[in-house]
């Protein structure tokens, strides 16, 4: 069985977000780009499956500006993935077009028994590409998966509301969206980084896949930073007094209790 | 008139729609839209009939146990065809775990867009105008819908007011044919119920969250005691999730859950940027920390500098007496 892993490059969580002067998007200057944290679990799971003999090959896919995104693909290759495929495209494709591009790029690489993604990307938080890709490929899917067993079928444990868990059985081929807890992603080793330089990295662009931006279904516009909060009201006194005045403010001033 | 379809979730065994759905109906009723509901699962018929007072004209209903558990394939099939049959130009749901998983798959089938986690919804005559946080709330943006398909919008709970039901009116029920389980490639083998019957963090109206200041896992009991007085859900910072004190499902922040309750009480949380991003949309924020310079105070509405082991129990007894009145 071959495994496809889809990854996205996102700003590091420590990034301070600044906007472009015309509010059409974020200012990319000074941003440190990293692999989406949930995608690290997907890459690790793919590599573990190959190491345990359940998968034969792990191919990583990413859609985005090629010059930048290949760095994240190289990171996945350095962790141990076998090959990389980049679809060169603008930074702000919507999930619909991203999923279509991934589906075509995956299909161009042949048959896969399992497609892994992160459960969501921490930049736009739309949590959509995995399910849309599963639909494009006509695979069953499960997202927010924190435990996966691969046998004849896939047994996936997913977290749902209020700490409950669902256990699903899926026929292969299927798509799984990884959650934290699925595994502990490894760091790329120095020999891994050296080897990654020699691994195959294929390249597509949207036009070559028969797609173009006229197929976008949505776009984020009119970006805004959060409004400044009024200064904090500090409550003094001993704990009993602090508690009393807080309860009073919450009920009578803020009216949330 | 412009048609709206609302996926209406309800707690099993209750015959009332969840509060999030009532928020949506309040908005569509105010905008004067032709509102349809989609209600699935055992008890759906009763829930659908209860919606007359919320301005719902028609309901697509399958009162069928197959929908008591969420199977993505089955739901996608039924929801996509209900959207087609309804002729809805706008499809709404609360941004619940179920709808967040389901809507993108349905949107792909209908070749349209689904946008999750919206925090503002307005109707300009019939056109929906939505805004949603990005980078876990470090900024926000409006959504421009580009295709011609139905606009699928997932609203975060607790962002819109709930009105009052009116009396009279009737909902015209359209029964959806029983789904076929044939050819399903995924099945739910089991559901393991979580320990708490509390609302999920993403739906909670009040959250009490703890961080490293609690010193050890067992001290989270202090937060549960406080939470119990006011029906709050307990959350946590990444540091204590990484330390293994509490499960990841409780993590608030950019790599956990993005939340926006009416009241967020941060206890012993210093306020790393990725945590602040995940909770700064909360209406009122209380910070309790022994370090007066902790970054959390910059986001807080009310701040208490003190020893949480004294302050939290005092607050618990204060809340208890206040809320029992």
Interface residues (C-beta under 8 A of the other chain):
Chain A: X11 X13 X14 X15 X16 X17 X19 X26 X37 X38 X94 X95 X96 X99 X122 X123 X124 X125 X126 X127 X128 X129 X130 X131 X132 X134 X135 X136 X139 X140 X141 X142 X143 X144 X146 X155 X159 X160 X161 X162 X163 X164 X165 X166 X167 X168 X169 X170 X171 X174 X179 X180 X181 X216 X217 X218 X219 X220 X221 X222 X223 X224 X225 X226 X229 X230 X232 X233 X234 X235 X239 X240 X242 X243 X244 X246 X247 X249 X250 X251 X254 X256 X257
Chain B: X69 X70 X72 X73 X76 X96 X97 X98 X100 X101 X102 X103 X104 X105 X107 X108 X109 X111 X112 X113 X114 X115 X116 X117 X131 X133 X134 X135 X136 X137 X138 X139 X140 X141 X142 X143 X144 X145 X146 X147 X149 X184 X185 X186 X187 X188 X189 X190 X191 X192 X193 X194 X195 X196 X197 X198 X199 X200 X203 X206 X230 X247 X248 X249 X250 X251 X254 X255 X258 X262 X263 X273 X274 X277 X280 X281 X283 X284 X286 X287 X297 X298 X299 X300 X301 X302 X303 X304 X305 X306 X307 X310 X311 X314 X315 X317 X318 X319 X322 X323
